[in-house]
Amino acid sequence: MVMNEAAVQQIGMNKDIVGENIQYDGKKYRVIGVVKNILQESPYKPVTPMVYLLSHDYIGVVCVALKTGVPVKDALARVEAVFKKYNPALPFVYTFNDEDYAQKFADEERIGRLAAFFTALAVIISCLGLFGLASFVAEQRRKEIGVRKVMGASTYRLWQMLSKEFTWLVVISCFIAIPLAWYYSNDWLKQFDYKTGLSAWVFIASGAGALVITVVTVSFQCIKAALENPVRSLRSE
């Protein structure tokens, strides 16, 4: 038999178990190797202790490794020919291990696609809201902008003045959102026995991206207001 590391750990031995005889299901087997743990069942649970046996009475499933570089269609044709040669009465039914394993994470991938879609939708709606709010603020401060421009304020200075308020709001929102995102993401990862860590650069990049999107969205109206002729905004004074 071949055992995985979880099975060796469960019986309280180490890899020196190779060569030992173990009784299993009423038969004695000699351990010929120990393999690393692999997830064969649920990805949400620890690896199950496994023993791999070659039964001479019945073989239900045979795993075949396809040679790298050989077209899958040609490789399957060769495998099918061997199966039909030794067992022509049964149909040749096959699945790919990577596809079967991917099905274990189908729900997570579906949720990920939905989350990406609604995130993009939320960003677009937020940009439209920011654009409208920037237009409203620029119109409210139209005369102030004209006075400042008459007094010598540069376009860059006016843009900085108008976009600063929005920038601070985004920074404050990041300080609120990032801890919450880290908490819930970390809580979601706890259900997996094998998981990746949460890097700080992910949250930094997200905050920087939100800031860039905000500045780009707001800048159009800010620069438009800063470039407007001050005579038009002050003509009623």
Backbone as CSV, one residue per row, in Angstrom:
resi,resn,N_x,N_y,N_z,CA_x,CA_y,CA_z,C_x,C_y,C_z
1,MET,0.827,-1.193,0.000,0.000,0.000,0.000,0.866,1.249,0.000
2,VAL,0.268,2.313,-0.450,0.871,3.641,-0.387,-0.027,4.483,0.520
3,MET,0.578,5.231,1.424,-0.182,6.030,2.380,0.132,7.505,2.166
4,ASN,-0.829,8.368,2.545,-0.521,9.793,2.532,-0.040,10.219,3.922
5,GLU,0.469,11.444,4.006,1.058,11.922,5.255,0.032,11.973,6.383
6,ALA,-1.237,12.292,6.052,-2.280,12.347,7.072,-2.522,10.976,7.695
7,ALA,-2.475,9.916,6.896,-2.673,8.564,7.418,-1.513,8.147,8.313
8,VAL,-0.300,8.497,7.898,0.878,8.182,8.713,0.807,8.911,10.043
9,GLN,0.384,10.172,9.999,0.267,10.954,11.226,-0.823,10.398,12.135
10,GLN,-1.898,9.890,11.557,-3.004,9.381,12.361,-2.610,8.130,13.147
11,ILE,-1.785,7.278,12.559,-1.383,6.066,13.281,-0.168,6.321,14.160
12,GLY,0.305,7.573,14.162,1.358,7.950,15.108,2.752,7.541,14.706
13,MET,3.031,7.465,13.413,4.376,7.108,12.956,4.886,8.192,12.026
14,ASN,6.099,8.010,11.512,6.673,8.943,10.564,6.959,8.234,9.250
15,LYS,7.730,8.861,8.402,7.977,8.282,7.079,8.838,7.020,7.123
16,ASP,9.360,6.683,8.307,10.104,5.432,8.438,9.197,4.221,8.360
17,ILE,7.894,4.498,8.211,6.928,3.400,8.108,7.110,2.600,6.825
18,VAL,7.820,3.165,5.859,8.050,2.479,4.585,8.770,1.153,4.847
19,GLY,8.218,0.067,4.323,8.774,-1.268,4.530,8.059,-2.056,5.611
20,GLU,7.242,-1.377,6.422,6.505,-2.056,7.480,5.273,-2.761,6.903
21,ASN,4.823,-3.778,7.616,3.615,-4.513,7.226,2.437,-4.022,8.053
22,ILE,1.328,-3.750,7.406,0.126,-3.243,8.070,-1.060,-4.089,7.645
23,GLN,-1.879,-4.439,8.629,-3.092,-5.200,8.334,-4.231,-4.233,8.077
24,TYR,-4.892,-4.409,6.948,-5.996,-3.523,6.560,-7.081,-4.360,5.916
25,ASP,-8.291,-4.256,6.443,-9.457,-4.958,5.904,-9.216,-6.469,5.843
26,GLY,-8.577,-6.981,6.891,-8.361,-8.421,6.982,-7.189,-8.941,6.186
27,LYS,-6.435,-8.067,5.524,-5.289,-8.486,4.726,-4.046,-7.730,5.180
28,LYS,-2.912,-8.332,4.951,-1.646,-7.693,5.299,-1.043,-7.045,4.056
29,TYR,-0.601,-5.823,4.245,0.012,-5.071,3.151,1.359,-4.540,3.615
30,ARG,2.269,-4.407,2.659,3.564,-3.799,2.953,3.558,-2.369,2.422
31,VAL,3.935,-1.425,3.274,3.962,-0.014,2.883,5.176,0.220,1.987
32,ILE,4.916,0.695,0.774,6.015,0.896,-0.173,6.310,2.379,-0.417
33,GLY,5.487,3.264,0.177,5.747,4.690,-0.023,4.770,5.561,0.727
34,VAL,5.189,6.812,0.944,4.354,7.825,1.581,4.305,9.024,0.644
35,VAL,3.101,9.448,0.304,2.937,10.578,-0.611,2.416,11.782,0.163
36,LYS,2.586,12.957,-0.405,2.102,14.182,0.228,0.583,14.225,0.211
37,ASN,0.034,15.026,1.111,-1.420,15.181,1.191,-1.951,15.914,-0.031
38,ILE,-3.055,15.428,-0.558,-3.737,16.112,-1.659,-5.229,16.174,-1.317
39,LEU,-5.877,17.230,-1.774,-7.307,17.389,-1.537,-8.078,16.587,-2.580
40,GLN,-8.729,15.529,-2.127,-9.506,14.701,-3.028,-11.001,14.852,-2.801
41,GLU,-11.381,15.326,-1.623,-12.795,15.444,-1.304,-13.158,16.910,-1.138
42,SER,-13.715,17.283,-0.002,-14.156,18.667,0.190,-12.967,19.596,0.426
43,PRO,-12.915,20.739,-0.267,-11.829,21.705,-0.031,-12.011,22.476,1.270
44,TYR,-13.145,22.292,1.938,-13.426,23.016,3.172,-13.014,22.242,4.418
45,LYS,-12.553,21.005,4.239,-12.199,20.169,5.377,-10.737,19.752,5.290
46,PRO,-10.147,19.369,6.425,-8.754,18.886,6.397,-8.628,17.659,5.509
47,VAL,-7.404,17.384,5.071,-7.149,16.239,4.204,-7.480,14.944,4.947
48,THR,-8.205,14.070,4.270,-8.589,12.787,4.860,-7.422,11.811,4.795
49,PRO,-7.160,11.070,5.873,-6.132,10.013,5.789,-6.497,9.011,4.704
50,MET,-5.561,8.718,3.837,-5.840,7.853,2.693,-4.789,6.747,2.591
51,VAL,-5.237,5.577,2.137,-4.331,4.501,1.736,-4.685,4.121,0.307
52,TYR,-3.669,3.880,-0.488,-3.861,3.554,-1.900,-3.448,2.095,-2.116
53,LEU,-4.407,1.309,-2.601,-4.198,-0.122,-2.765,-4.428,-0.525,-4.216
54,LEU,-3.733,-1.555,-4.629,-3.976,-2.143,-5.945,-4.730,-3.446,-5.729
55,SER,-5.996,-3.425,-6.095,-6.820,-4.609,-5.918,-6.774,-5.454,-7.188
56,HIS,-6.485,-6.733,-7.028,-6.457,-7.643,-8.179,-7.839,-8.208,-8.477
57,ASP,-8.787,-7.934,-7.561,-10.145,-8.448,-7.761,-10.993,-7.512,-8.611
58,TYR,-10.842,-6.226,-8.374,-11.684,-5.265,-9.083,-10.964,-3.925,-9.167
59,ILE,-10.955,-3.376,-10.326,-10.389,-2.039,-10.534,-11.507,-1.151,-11.060
60,GLY,-11.938,-0.184,-10.256,-13.045,0.673,-10.653,-12.599,1.858,-11.493
61,VAL,-11.490,2.458,-11.112,-11.017,3.664,-11.787,-9.510,3.551,-12.000
62,VAL,-9.072,3.917,-13.161,-7.646,3.961,-13.463,-7.270,5.394,-13.802
63,CYS,-6.253,5.906,-13.138,-5.769,7.265,-13.418,-4.596,7.187,-14.382
64,VAL,-4.675,7.909,-15.459,-3.650,7.893,-16.495,-3.096,9.303,-16.666
65,ALA,-1.788,9.444,-16.638,-1.147,10.736,-16.877,-0.837,10.863,-18.366
66,LEU,-1.357,11.883,-19.002,-1.110,12.106,-20.426,0.242,12.773,-20.610
67,LYS,0.963,12.325,-21.589,2.300,12.847,-21.840,2.224,14.294,-22.311
68,THR,3.079,15.128,-21.739,3.123,16.541,-22.104,3.543,16.697,-23.566
69,GLY,2.821,17.523,-24.290,3.146,17.769,-25.692,2.322,16.956,-26.667
70,VAL,1.709,15.878,-26.188,0.874,15.049,-27.066,-0.535,15.628,-27.088
71,PRO,-1.137,15.842,-28.243,-2.518,16.351,-28.300,-3.458,15.459,-27.499
72,VAL,-4.354,16.073,-26.770,-5.271,15.318,-25.900,-6.100,14.332,-26.712
73,LYS,-6.554,14.772,-27.871,-7.384,13.895,-28.709,-6.635,12.627,-29.082
74,ASP,-5.364,12.751,-29.478,-4.565,11.580,-29.860,-4.285,10.687,-28.657
75,ALA,-3.996,11.323,-27.498,-3.704,10.540,-26.297,-4.925,9.740,-25.859
76,LEU,-6.106,10.362,-25.915,-7.325,9.661,-25.526,-7.625,8.499,-26.470
77,ALA,-7.330,8.674,-27.736,-7.560,7.596,-28.708,-6.682,6.384,-28.393
78,ARG,-5.431,6.634,-27.997,-4.531,5.532,-27.653,-4.980,4.832,-26.379
79,VAL,-5.408,5.631,-25.373,-5.877,5.044,-24.117,-7.138,4.219,-24.360
80,GLU,-8.034,4.732,-25.191,-9.273,4.021,-25.484,-8.996,2.689,-26.171
81,ALA,-8.005,2.679,-27.051,-7.662,1.440,-27.753,-7.191,0.364,-26.773
82,VAL,-6.421,0.760,-25.764,-5.939,-0.199,-24.759,-7.105,-0.715,-23.923
83,PHE,-7.999,0.197,-23.511,-9.150,-0.220,-22.703,-10.033,-1.201,-23.476
84,LYS,-10.309,-0.921,-24.733,-11.171,-1.805,-25.528,-10.508,-3.156,-25.791
85,LYS,-9.178,-3.154,-25.814,-8.460,-4.403,-26.054,-8.631,-5.369,-24.892
86,TYR,-8.546,-4.837,-23.650,-8.598,-5.708,-22.480,-9.993,-5.806,-21.859
87,ASN,-10.882,-4.891,-22.198,-12.238,-4.952,-21.644,-13.222,-4.379,-22.661
88,PRO,-13.449,-5.066,-23.731,-14.290,-4.513,-24.809,-15.769,-4.414,-24.457
89,ALA,-16.211,-5.101,-23.391,-17.638,-5.110,-23.054,-18.090,-3.807,-22.400
90,LEU,-17.178,-3.064,-21.797,-17.544,-1.837,-21.102,-17.217,-0.620,-21.951
91,PRO,-18.061,0.397,-21.881,-17.778,1.631,-22.631,-16.605,2.393,-22.015
92,PHE,-15.926,3.124,-22.849,-14.779,3.926,-22.385,-15.299,5.285,-21.901
93,VAL,-15.372,5.439,-20.593,-15.871,6.667,-19.975,-14.709,7.309,-19.226
94,TYR,-14.501,8.595,-19.462,-13.350,9.260,-18.833,-13.742,10.660,-18.371
95,THR,-13.028,11.153,-17.408,-13.126,12.547,-16.955,-11.711,13.055,-16.720
96,PHE,-11.564,14.381,-16.695,-10.269,14.992,-16.424,-10.210,15.417,-14.959
97,ASN,-9.140,15.047,-14.312,-9.013,15.331,-12.883,-9.074,16.825,-12.583
98,ASP,-8.458,17.649,-13.445,-8.450,19.087,-13.171,-9.859,19.668,-13.261
99,GLU,-10.670,19.135,-14.193,-12.050,19.620,-14.308,-12.897,19.159,-13.124
100,ASP,-12.694,17.917,-12.688,-13.425,17.425,-11.519,-13.064,18.227,-10.280
101,TYR,-11.786,18.525,-10.147,-11.347,19.290,-8.978,-11.867,20.723,-9.042
102,ALA,-11.920,21.288,-10.241,-12.411,22.663,-10.386,-13.868,22.778,-9.976
103,GLN,-14.634,21.687,-10.125,-16.048,21.714,-9.750,-16.241,21.927,-8.253
104,LYS,-15.223,21.577,-7.463,-15.315,21.780,-6.017,-15.359,23.261,-5.670
105,PHE,-14.803,24.095,-6.550,-14.762,25.537,-6.297,-15.707,26.299,-7.227
106,ALA,-16.660,25.580,-7.817,-17.569,26.220,-8.771,-18.394,27.308,-8.106
107,ASP,-18.851,27.052,-6.881,-19.663,28.060,-6.193,-18.853,29.321,-5.905
108,GLU,-17.597,29.137,-5.469,-16.757,30.291,-5.169,-16.460,31.108,-6.436
109,GLU,-16.222,30.400,-7.547,-15.959,31.108,-8.797,-17.195,31.874,-9.267
110,ARG,-18.369,31.270,-9.076,-19.613,31.937,-9.455,-19.826,33.185,-8.599
111,ILE,-19.585,33.060,-7.308,-19.712,34.218,-6.413,-18.685,35.285,-6.769
112,GLY,-17.479,34.851,-7.145,-16.442,35.803,-7.532,-16.814,36.593,-8.774
113,ARG,-17.403,35.911,-9.764,-17.829,36.612,-10.984,-18.955,37.598,-10.677
114,LEU,-19.911,37.175,-9.830,-20.995,38.082,-9.453,-20.461,39.283,-8.682
115,ALA,-19.512,39.034,-7.783,-18.929,40.131,-7.004,-18.192,41.104,-7.914
116,ALA,-17.466,40.571,-8.903,-16.747,41.443,-9.836,-17.722,42.290,-10.657
117,PHE,-18.834,41.665,-11.085,-19.820,42.404,-11.874,-20.437,43.539,-11.060
118,PHE,-20.892,43.222,-9.846,-21.539,44.240,-9.027,-20.542,45.287,-8.535
119,THR,-19.272,44.906,-8.381,-18.248,45.895,-8.032,-18.054,46.891,-9.156
120,ALA,-17.967,46.373,-10.395,-17.835,47.272,-11.547,-19.046,48.178,-11.678
121,LEU,-20.231,47.609,-11.436,-21.457,48.407,-11.502,-21.454,49.490,-10.431
122,ALA,-21.008,49.142,-9.219,-20.953,50.125,-8.130,-19.956,51.234,-8.435
123,VAL,-18.824,50.876,-9.051,-17.819,51.886,-9.409,-18.378,52.856,-10.442
124,ILE,-19.089,52.319,-11.448,-19.669,53.182,-12.482,-20.702,54.129,-11.876
125,ILE,-21.577,53.600,-11.025,-22.597,54.444,-10.381,-21.936,55.496,-9.497
126,SER,-20.884,55.099,-8.779,-20.170,56.052,-7.916,-19.523,57.155,-8.736
127,CYS,-18.951,56.780,-9.886,-18.334,57.795,-10.757,-19.375,58.780,-11.276
128,LEU,-20.557,58.278,-11.643,-21.624,59.171,-12.099,-22.057,60.112,-10.974
129,GLY,-22.153,59.560,-9.754,-22.509,60.400,-8.616,-21.448,61.442,-8.323
130,LEU,-20.185,61.049,-8.385,-19.092,61.994,-8.160,-19.081,63.080,-9.227
131,PHE,-19.337,62.677,-10.463,-19.350,63.651,-11.556,-20.449,64.690,-11.333
132,GLY,-21.635,64.204,-10.952,-22.732,65.138,-10.686,-22.462,66.017,-9.477
133,LEU,-21.882,65.445,-8.420,-21.575,66.223,-7.223,-20.509,67.271,-7.506
134,ALA,-19.501,66.896,-8.314,-18.463,67.860,-8.680,-19.052,69.008,-9.484
135,SER,-19.997,68.699,-10.371,-20.652,69.757,-11.153,-21.439,70.689,-10.238
136,PHE,-22.131,70.109,-9.259,-22.919,70.914,-8.327,-22.028,71.823,-7.487
137,VAL,-20.927,71.272,-6.966,-20.002,72.066,-6.137,-19.363,73.177,-6.956
138,ALA,-18.956,72.842,-8.191,-18.331,73.856,-9.043,-19.302,74.992,-9.355
139,GLU,-20.573,74.661,-9.563,-21.571,75.686,-9.846,-21.838,76.542,-8.603
140,GLN,-21.855,75.899,-7.431,-22.075,76.647,-6.193,-20.936,77.631,-5.904
141,ARG,-19.734,77.219,-6.256,-18.556,78.044,-5.947,-18.058,78.800,-7.173
142,ARG,-18.960,79.004,-8.098,-18.584,79.643,-9.360,-18.014,81.043,-9.148
143,LYS,-18.700,81.849,-8.337,-18.233,83.219,-8.099,-16.929,83.222,-7.302
144,GLU,-16.825,82.309,-6.338,-15.580,82.206,-5.569,-14.402,81.880,-6.475
145,ILE,-14.632,80.978,-7.419,-13.569,80.612,-8.354,-13.181,81.816,-9.209
146,GLY,-14.197,82.590,-9.655,-13.907,83.782,-10.447,-13.099,84.801,-9.673
147,VAL,-13.462,85.048,-8.403,-12.720,86.008,-7.570,-11.285,85.537,-7.387
148,ARG,-11.108,84.249,-7.080,-9.758,83.721,-6.858,-8.906,83.826,-8.122
149,LYS,-9.556,83.610,-9.282,-8.791,83.689,-10.530,-8.393,85.133,-10.830
150,VAL,-9.295,86.077,-10.548,-8.974,87.505,-10.739,-7.816,87.913,-9.818
151,MET,-7.806,87.334,-8.620,-6.760,87.662,-7.652,-5.446,86.947,-7.934
152,GLY,-5.395,86.168,-9.015,-4.121,85.577,-9.433,-3.970,84.095,-9.187
153,ALA,-5.013,83.417,-8.740,-4.903,81.974,-8.493,-4.721,81.224,-9.816
154,SER,-3.818,80.263,-9.821,-3.551,79.483,-11.027,-4.605,78.387,-11.203
155,THR,-4.648,77.827,-12.424,-5.586,76.734,-12.693,-5.295,75.530,-11.808
156,TYR,-4.003,75.231,-11.615,-3.620,74.103,-10.769,-4.094,74.319,-9.337
157,ARG,-3.952,75.542,-8.836,-4.361,75.849,-7.473,-5.884,75.708,-7.306
158,LEU,-6.620,76.156,-8.302,-8.076,76.037,-8.245,-8.514,74.564,-8.324
159,TRP,-7.838,73.815,-9.200,-8.132,72.373,-9.294,-7.841,71.685,-7.967
160,GLN,-6.726,72.027,-7.355,-6.359,71.438,-6.066,-7.394,71.781,-4.988
161,MET,-7.881,73.019,-5.003,-8.858,73.446,-4.010,-10.169,72.682,-4.149
162,LEU,-10.617,72.478,-5.386,-11.911,71.829,-5.616,-11.854,70.317,-5.401
163,SER,-10.734,69.698,-5.761,-10.642,68.232,-5.658,-10.198,67.768,-4.278
164,LYS,-9.679,68.687,-3.444,-9.182,68.291,-2.132,-10.281,67.699,-1.264
165,GLU,-11.466,68.300,-1.302,-12.559,67.821,-0.461,-12.954,66.390,-0.824
166,PHE,-13.030,66.103,-2.110,-13.384,64.756,-2.546,-12.291,63.755,-2.169
167,THR,-11.033,64.190,-2.285,-9.922,63.311,-1.953,-9.954,62.915,-0.481
168,TRP,-10.230,63.882,0.381,-10.289,63.581,1.809,-11.443,62.625,2.127
169,LEU,-12.556,62.778,1.447,-13.682,61.868,1.664,-13.322,60.437,1.285
170,VAL,-12.586,60.276,0.180,-12.168,58.938,-0.248,-11.177,58.342,0.751
171,VAL,-10.241,59.158,1.239,-9.262,58.674,2.216,-9.967,58.202,3.491
172,ILE,-10.938,58.985,3.961,-11.691,58.604,5.163,-12.473,57.306,4.922
173,SER,-13.079,57.195,3.746,-13.846,55.978,3.434,-12.936,54.751,3.370
174,CYS,-11.689,54.929,2.895,-10.736,53.808,2.849,-10.378,53.344,4.259
175,PHE,-10.194,54.270,5.172,-9.881,53.904,6.558,-11.039,53.145,7.205
176,ILE,-12.242,53.364,6.718,-13.400,52.640,7.247,-13.567,51.290,6.537
177,ALA,-13.396,51.299,5.211,-13.700,50.107,4.418,-12.613,49.035,4.509
178,ILE,-11.342,49.437,4.541,-10.255,48.459,4.503,-10.270,47.530,5.707
179,PRO,-10.405,48.024,6.953,-10.486,47.084,8.083,-11.670,46.120,7.978
180,LEU,-12.814,46.620,7.505,-13.982,45.749,7.343,-13.726,44.692,6.270
181,ALA,-13.110,45.106,5.157,-12.808,44.159,4.081,-11.820,43.096,4.555
182,TRP,-10.810,43.519,5.312,-9.835,42.549,5.840,-10.510,41.569,6.784
183,TYR,-11.383,42.054,7.644,-12.042,41.192,8.636,-12.906,40.127,7.954
184,TYR,-13.762,40.550,7.030,-14.672,39.601,6.395,-13.936,38.665,5.427
185,SER,-12.895,39.154,4.754,-12.105,38.285,3.869,-11.355,37.234,4.674
186,ASN,-10.776,37.639,5.776,-10.067,36.705,6.636,-11.023,35.682,7.233
187,ASP,-12.231,36.115,7.586,-13.224,35.195,8.128,-13.665,34.194,7.079
188,TRP,-13.770,34.620,5.823,-14.144,33.710,4.742,-13.048,32.682,4.488
189,LEU,-11.786,33.078,4.592,-10.674,32.162,4.333,-10.528,31.107,5.422
190,LYS,-11.094,31.364,6.596,-10.948,30.414,7.697,-11.615,29.077,7.412
191,GLN,-12.563,29.040,6.483,-13.260,27.793,6.204,-12.394,26.822,5.400
192,PHE,-11.269,27.312,4.852,-10.376,26.459,4.076,-9.202,26.009,4.944
193,ASP,-8.868,24.727,4.877,-7.719,24.224,5.624,-6.414,24.685,4.982
194,TYR,-6.400,24.759,3.663,-5.246,25.273,2.921,-5.674,26.590,2.280
195,LYS,-5.011,27.656,2.636,-5.449,28.974,2.160,-4.257,29.898,1.988
196,THR,-4.467,30.941,1.224,-3.468,31.975,1.033,-3.635,33.044,2.100
197,GLY,-2.643,33.898,2.211,-2.731,34.996,3.162,-3.224,36.265,2.490
198,LEU,-3.601,37.225,3.291,-4.058,38.516,2.784,-2.886,39.494,2.827
199,SER,-2.423,39.901,1.663,-1.298,40.830,1.589,-1.777,42.267,1.725
200,ALA,-0.934,43.066,2.342,-1.294,44.470,2.551,-1.387,45.224,1.231
201,TRP,-0.594,44.792,0.227,-0.573,45.539,-1.033,-1.931,45.485,-1.749
202,VAL,-2.738,44.436,-1.474,-4.063,44.347,-2.094,-4.935,45.511,-1.643
203,PHE,-4.902,45.794,-0.340,-5.715,46.884,0.196,-5.126,48.245,-0.189
204,ILE,-3.801,48.328,-0.221,-3.166,49.583,-0.629,-3.500,49.895,-2.088
205,ALA,-3.423,48.857,-2.940,-3.747,49.050,-4.358,-5.215,49.418,-4.548
206,SER,-6.103,48.813,-3.751,-7.531,49.135,-3.855,-7.795,50.581,-3.457
207,GLY,-7.166,51.018,-2.358,-7.332,52.408,-1.929,-6.769,53.385,-2.938
208,ALA,-5.584,53.050,-3.482,-4.975,53.924,-4.488,-5.836,53.981,-5.746
209,GLY,-6.407,52.832,-6.133,-7.280,52.803,-7.305,-8.523,53.656,-7.115
210,ALA,-9.123,53.550,-5.919,-10.304,54.378,-5.632,-9.957,55.862,-5.671
211,LEU,-8.770,56.203,-5.170,-8.340,57.603,-5.167,-8.109,58.117,-6.586
212,VAL,-7.474,57.286,-7.417,-7.205,57.681,-8.809,-8.512,57.856,-9.569
213,ILE,-9.444,56.910,-9.393,-10.745,57.008,-10.083,-11.478,58.275,-9.670
214,THR,-11.417,58.595,-8.377,-12.082,59.804,-7.877,-11.472,61.060,-8.484
215,VAL,-10.153,61.136,-8.482,-9.470,62.328,-9.004,-9.754,62.506,-10.488
216,VAL,-9.704,61.390,-11.239,-9.961,61.475,-12.685,-11.395,61.914,-12.949
217,THR,-12.345,61.361,-12.179,-13.758,61.705,-12.377,-14.029,63.164,-12.051
218,VAL,-13.462,63.633,-10.943,-13.726,64.993,-10.476,-12.950,66.032,-11.277
219,SER,-11.792,65.635,-11.790,-10.904,66.616,-12.443,-11.557,67.303,-13.628
220,PHE,-12.381,66.578,-14.376,-12.979,67.181,-15.568,-13.777,68.426,-15.204
221,GLN,-14.659,68.301,-14.215,-15.466,69.447,-13.810,-14.631,70.522,-13.113
222,CYS,-13.653,70.084,-12.331,-12.807,71.050,-11.619,-12.000,71.904,-12.592
223,ILE,-11.390,71.248,-13.561,-10.579,71.980,-14.535,-11.462,72.855,-15.417
224,LYS,-12.651,72.332,-15.770,-13.577,73.119,-16.579,-13.977,74.403,-15.847
225,ALA,-14.242,74.286,-14.526,-14.613,75.458,-13.742,-13.433,76.403,-13.583
226,ALA,-12.225,75.857,-13.448,-11.039,76.682,-13.250,-10.658,77.443,-14.521
227,LEU,-10.976,76.870,-15.695,-10.611,77.508,-16.961,-11.666,78.498,-17.443
228,GLU,-12.810,78.543,-16.789,-13.880,79.430,-17.234,-13.479,80.902,-17.059
229,ASN,-13.913,81.715,-17.968,-13.612,83.149,-17.926,-14.251,83.765,-16.673
230,PRO,-13.475,84.374,-15.765,-14.035,84.942,-14.530,-15.034,86.064,-14.784
231,VAL,-14.959,86.705,-15.943,-15.886,87.798,-16.261,-17.317,87.276,-16.298
232,ARG,-17.507,86.062,-16.817,-18.832,85.468,-16.923,-19.435,85.170,-15.560
233,SER,-18.593,84.723,-14.608,-19.105,84.375,-13.289,-19.295,85.606,-12.400
234,LEU,-18.636,86.742,-12.729,-18.713,87.938,-11.881,-19.508,89.057,-12.528
235,ARG,-20.121,88.820,-13.659,-20.758,89.898,-14.386,-21.976,90.471,-13.652
236,SER,-22.588,89.665,-12.751,-23.748,90.166,-12.021,-23.360,90.909,-10.759
237,GLU,-22.045,90.914,-10.434,-21.597,91.622,-9.206,-21.309,93.090,-9.520
